[in-house]
Amino acid sequence: MQAHYLTEEHVMFRDALRKFIEREVTPYHEQWEEDGIIDRAFWEKAGANGFLCMDVPEEYGGMGVTDDYRFNAMISEEFSYACASGPGIGVHNELCPPYIVAFGTEEQKHRWLPKLATGEAIGALAMTEPNTGSDLRGIQSKAVQNGDHYVLNGQKTFISNGISADIVVTAVQTVTNGKPDGLSLVVVESGMEGFERGRNLEKIGRHAQDTAELYFKDVKIPQENILGELGKGMHYLMHNLAQERLLVGIAALSGAEEAFRQTVEYCKSRTAFGRAIGKFQNSRFKLAEMKTELTVGRVFIDEFIMKQSRKELTPEEAAMAKMWCSEMSGRVIDQCLQLHGGYGYMLEYPIAKYYLDARIDRIWAGTNEIMREIIGRSLGL
């Protein structure tokens, strides 16, 4: 974030976070990429240092920062600056706990949130299915009432933190007393009989982040694991999707900012025809264009971060942030790779990893085509 938005407390938090990443993430990230998953010890270290569940109230073990999204934003920014896409910390912090905080009972909050805050348990959100992505009304996983519990059958895919997750907020169709309720949210926990993990999916980027298939075979879901009211799942999901989409925009912009910074340094040191490539007019013009787009993006996204802190960010604005920043990031990082020449195509250079990691931003949290639809509808079209 721009300096004028940050207080002394924010700066201290950011500095501590940077040191944590330097100490507990960067030295291990290459190995995590090879393993296709990060060490679970990371989560407990993150919790012990106060980087998990920032906006969960203190009485449930969180940091209690319920009205200042800047702390969440800085976590996303700093992990992006470090090219540390492995830890699915955004999923853990912003895609799972908010549903429990907003719609859970007191018993549910005390049962799950402290474990998520300490890193003892890892969180995930399961919406996407093999035949259902952005169209959530097409979800087919079904939980049918059977006495005092529900029996869940179905499948999810592309679930971030899917292999590691202990607490999975899951969108399913429910049937009560033989009648369909519509979409509902239930919490599936590791160890439940019939809950199985599929493959840790191989992706073109973000290799250290486990992304999995989940299978539910006659999983017994007790009444105590139903979040909120039956049939209100779509409404609940809409409640938090704006924050998720802002998160994607922040990460996309931050990754592009760091890719650009590294490219400027490369253009100063790399020579061709007897001088630094940054001295050529084409390079300078390209860098000038990128710097302008990044500056526009930074002013744009910081304003939305502040609106989210005030709970004023609209779904349409979140869609704009996600769509524009992810597409701008794609343009900028692609041009940064081009300026690296052949070295940009080599995985030993961070720019190649930024290029691969950034591609998903135009797809997840709702494709950018869906973002355009959301924005267009807000215009009365």
Secondary structure, DSSP 8 states (H G I E B T S, - for coil): --GGG--HHHHHHHHHHHHHHHHHTHHHHHHHHHHTS--THHHHHHHHTT-S-TTS-GGGTS---TT-THHHHHHHHHHHHTT--SS-HHIIIIISHHHHHHH--HHHHHHHHHHHHHTSS-EEEE--BTTBSS-GGG---EEEEETTEEEEEEEEEEEETTTT-SEEEEEEEEEETTEEEEEEEEEEETT-TTEEEEEE---SS-TTS-EEEEEEEEEEEEGGGEESSTT-HHHHHHHHHHHHHHHHHHHHHHHHHHHHHHHHHHHHH-EETTEEGGGSHHHHHHHHHHHHHHHHHHHHHHHHHHHHHTT---HHHHHHHHHHHHHHHHHHHHHHHHHTGGGGGSTTSHHHHHHHHHGGGGTSSS-HHHHHHHHHHHTT-
